[in-house]
C-alpha cells in the first residue's frame, strides 16, 4: 500500500481498528490449532500405551473445544474481511481513480461467463467475487475474480468417483467497446486446442459456423487463433494497430490471455492463481506495502483502456 494512503488519518484509524480485530481472530485460530494438535497428541500417546478408549475420550475434549472456537470466530473473520474490502480497499481504489468501486460479493455473472465465448467448456461449479467497476475517460470497464470448474464422473468398483477440473482461474476484464458487433470474434492462445483434452460431450459451445481467421500479423498468428463468423468484421476489429496492442498487453501478462468481442463488449481473460483483495490474518495490517500487489493489478486493468486505445471512438453504437 502506498505510504501516502496509510498517512490519511481516517484510513489509518480504520486500519488500527481492524488490526485489533485481526489479532483477536488470529489468536483464536492459533488456540484452535493448538487444541487440535493436543487432541492428536493424546490419541497417539493413548494408542502407544494401549489405552485407545481412554485416548479417544481424552482427545474429544480439546477437539470439541477447538471446533467450537474455530467456527464461532468464523463470523468475526467474515465481518473483518468485508470491512477490509469495503473500507480499506475501497478507499485505496479512490486514490487511483475516483470512479472505482469494489463490490466484494458481486462478480461476473455465470451467464456472462458463458456468453463471452472465451472458453469452450460450460462450468458445473462457478465462483466469482470482488467486482471492481470504474470508467477511464469515456470507457466503462469492470473486472472480477472468477474460478470456473467442470466435473467428470467415473464409475469404479466402489461407486462413482467425481473429479473437478479447472476451466479458468483468474481475472476477467470487461470493457465497453462502443460498437454493436454483428457476430462474435474470439481470440484464444495458440496452445488452447492442445489443452482441452478429450472431454467435450455436453459442455462444448458451438463453433460450427465460425471460421478460422488468418490475419496479416505473423507474430499474432503464432500466439493466437482467431475465430469469427464474419471475416470482414473480424479484420475491422483486429486492425494492425489493435493486434500490436494485444501483443504488447500479452507480454505484460504471466500467461497467454484470451479475448472476445461480442455484444458491444470486449472480454479479456487473465489466468492468475493469486487471490486479490484478501486481508491478512496472521500478519499485520499496518505493513506499509499491504496493498501494493492488489493496487498494481488494479492499475494494470485500468491501463488496458489506454493500452488498447479504447477511448478513440472510431465507431458509434448503432
N, C-alpha and C positions, 0 to 999 in steps of 0.2 A: 504494500500500500504506500502511495506517495506520502512523503513526510508532511507536505502541506495539508493533506487531507486529515492526518491524525492531529494536526495542530488546531483544527477548527474545534472550538470549545464544545458546541452541542454534540458533535460526533464523538469527541473524546469522552464526554460524560456517558454516552450510550455504551461505548467500549468498556469503560470502567465498571458500569453496572453489569454488563454481560459477562465480564471477566469473573465477577463474583459468582454468577450463576454457573459459569463453566467449571470453576474449581469445585463447586458442590457436586455437580454431575460427575466430574472426573473422579472425585474421591469415592462417590457411591459405587461407580463402576469398578474401581480398584478394590473396594471392600468386597463386592460381589465376586470378583475373580479370585480373591484370596480365599473366600469361603468355598468356592468350587474346588480350588486346589486342595484345601483342607479335607473336603469330603473325599476326594480321590485318594489322598494320602491315607486316610482312615481305612478305606476299602483295601488298599494294598497291604497295609500292616495287618489288618484283620485276617486276610486270606493267607498271609505268610505265617502267622501264628496259629492258623487253623481254627479261627473263630468267625466263620463267614456270617452267621446270623447276627452276631454282635456287631460286626463291622458294618453290615448293611444298615442296621438300626442307628449306629453311631454316625454314619455318613449322612443319613437322612436329615438330621437336624441342621448342619451348616448348609447342606444343599438346598433345603426348602427356604431357609432364611435368605440365601443368596439369590434364589429365583425370585422371591417376593421383592427384594430390593431392586433387582435388575429391571423388572417390569414396572414397578412403581415409578422409577426415575425416568422411564421412557416418555411419559407425557411432558415432563420438565425438559427433557432433551429435545423433543419436537418443538416445544414453545421457544426454546433457545435458538434452534436453527431458523425458525420462522422470523424471530425478531432480528437475527443477524442479517438474513437476506433482505428483509423489508427496510430495516433502518440503516444498517452499515453498508451493504452492497448498494441499496437504493440511493443513498447519499453520495457514494463514490461515483456512481454512474452519472449523476448530475454534473460532476466535475469534468467529465469527458464531453457530455452533450446534454444540454438542459432538457431535451425531449426524451431522453432514455428513461425507461422504467422497467422494473422487473416484477413479474407475477409468478412467485415460486410454484404454485400449484397448477399452473397452466403450461401448455406446450403446444407442439404441432399436433393437431387432431389426427386421429387414426385415418380418417377418410382422406385427409390431405396428403398424408404419407403415401397412401395407395395411389391417389390420383396424380401425384407428382411424377409417376413413372420412372423414378430414379432406380428402382430395384425390381427384379423380376419375380420375387417371392413375396407372397402375402403373409404378413405376420400372424402367428397364432397367439403371441403374447407381446404386448406393446406397452412401453412405459415412456413417458415424456414429462419434463419438468423445466422450471426456470426459464419461462418465456421472457425474452428481452425485446422490447419494441422501441422504435425511435424513427426519426427522419434525418436525413443528411441532405440539406438544401431542399431540392424538390422531390426527393425519392424517399418513400416509406420503406422500411425494412424491419425484419424481425427474425429472431433465431431462437432455438431451444435445444436442449439435450434430448436425445432420443436413443432408446435401446429397443430394437425390434428383433424378435426371435421366431423361428418356426420349429415345430416339433416333428419327430419321427417316432413311430411306434413299431417295435419289433417283437414278434411272437417268439417266446422261448419256452423251454420245458417247464419253467417256473411261473409262466404267465406272460404278461405283456410288459416290455421294457420301454419306457418313454425317455427320449433324449431331446434336449433343447439345443438349438444351433443358432448362433448369432447371424442375422441378416445384416444388421448395421448397428454400430455403437459410436456415437459421436454427436456432432452438432449439425443441424440442418438450418441453412440460412435461406431466407426468402426475401425477395425484393420486387417492388412494382417495376415492371419493365416498360410501362406506358405504351403498350401495344397489345391489342387483342389478336392473339395468334389464331390462324385458321386451323392449324394442326399442331401437334406436339413435335418438338425436336429434342432429342435426348443424346447427351454426350457422356460416354462411360469410359473407364480405364480400359486400355487395350487388353489387359490380362483378365478383365471381368468374366469373359466367357469361360476361361480356364478354371475359375474358382467356383462356378455354380455347382459342378458335380452332377450326379445322376438323378438327383431328387427334383423333379418338376411337378408331376401329377397335377393335382388340383390347384396349385399355387402359382401358376405361370400366367403372367399378363400376356395378352395377345399382341404380337408384333407382326402378324401375318401380312398386314397391309403397309408395313413400314419398309423403307428401302435403306440399304447401307449407303451412306453418302461418302464419296471420295472427294476430299477438299484439296485446295491448291497449296496447302502448307504441309510439307513432308514431315516436319517435326511434330506438328499437331496430330497428323495421322499415325505417327509412330507411337504416340502415347495414348490416343483416344480412338474409340469407334463412335461414329455418329449415325443416328437413325432419324429418319423423318418420313412423313407421308407426303411431303411437298418439297421437292428439291430446290425449287426457286426460293421459297420462304426460308429454308434452312440456310441457304447461301446469303440471303439478305440479312439474316440474324448474325451468322458467323462470318462477318467480314474479315479481311486480313488483319485489321486493327484489333477486332474482338478476339480473334484466335491468339494473337500475340499477347493480349492482356490475360487471357485464360492461362496460357503457358507460364506467364510471369507469376500469376496467382498460385498456380500449381507448384511452382518451385519453392514457394514460401510455406507450403503445407508438408507435414511429415509423410503423408500418404497421398496417393493419387485421388483427386476429387472426382465427383460425378455431378453433372449439370443437366437440368432440363428447362425448356422454355415452353410453358403451357398456360393457358387461361390468363394471359396478360401478366404472368409472374415468371420470375426466374428462381429456380431452386438449386442450391449448391449443397452437396453432402460432404462434410469433412470428417473422415474417420478419426476418432480420438478415443483414448482409453481413460483420460483424466476426468474426474468428476468435478466440475467447476462450481463455485459459489457455495461450497460447503464449509461451515465454520469448524475450526479445530476443537477437539475435545480434550486431548491430552497434552496440548501445548498452548502457550499464552496467546491471547487475542491482542496483546499490546506490542507484538512484533511489528516494527515499522514497515516490514516488507510483506505484511499479512496478505494484502490483496494484489500483489504485483503480477502474479500469473493470471489471476482472474481478469484484471483490468487490461492486461496485454491481449487476451483473446477478444475482449470487447472492442478494443481499438482496431484489432485485425479485422473483425467482422464489419465494423463501420467503414474502414478504409476500402472495403470491397467496392462500395459505391463509386469511390474515386478511381480505384484501380480499373474497373470495367467501364468507367465514363458513363454511368447510368444517368447522370444529371443532364447529359446532352440529349435533348428531346428531338431525335431525328424522325420520330413518328408521333402521331397523336392517336389516342384511343378512338375507335370508330363508334 
